[in-house]
Amino acid sequence: MGNNALIRNVCVAGHLHHGKTLLLDMLIQDTHLRKPTWNLEKNYRWLDSRIDEQSKQLSIKAAPITLLLQDLRDKHYVFNFIDTPGHPNFLGEVAAGLRVCEGVVLVVDAIEGVMLMT
């Protein structure tokens, strides 16, 4: 982490229920767990730490996480991801996340396509 050229700050944005948190859950599962035992029956939602987020199954606050990922040449990068909410009422959380990041992963549902908050 001493080399700033290897650190990336990325915001994950998109419309409500298009899979932003699920995408980060899959990255967490891939990087942090030794045995890839992804149970499709269980809804993990690692970044939804608040009780109301877990009960409603939607993100209310932007949640950061740091992951160490490598490219095809075995070079490692530190990625600081910010999972932003997709509901229009929490647009301020998305705007704050976008201001501190240098890149965006825009998540679009393949069936619904581009929606209002996309």
C-alpha positions, 0 to 999 in steps of 0.5 A: 500500500506504499505505492500509490500507483497500485491503489484504485478507488472505484465506486459501484453505482447503478439502479435499485436492485441491479446487483451492485451489492451482489457483485461485491459479495461475489468479489469478497467471496472469491478473495477472502474465502479459501473454499469457494462454497457459494450457496445460491440459496443464501443471501450474504450481503456482506456490506449491508451492516445496518439492521434496516438494510438487512431487513429491507434488503437494500443499501441505504448508506454507502459502504467501503471495502478494500480488496487485494486483486491481481491482474493476469501478470500476477501484479497485485492492486489494492482496490477500494470499492464503495458500494452505493445505494441505488434508491433515488432517495439516497442520491447524496450517498452516491454523489459523495461516493463518486467524488472520492473515486477515480473510476466507476463500475456501472452495474446494469441489469441485462433484462431491465436495461438502463433505468432512472438511477443508472 
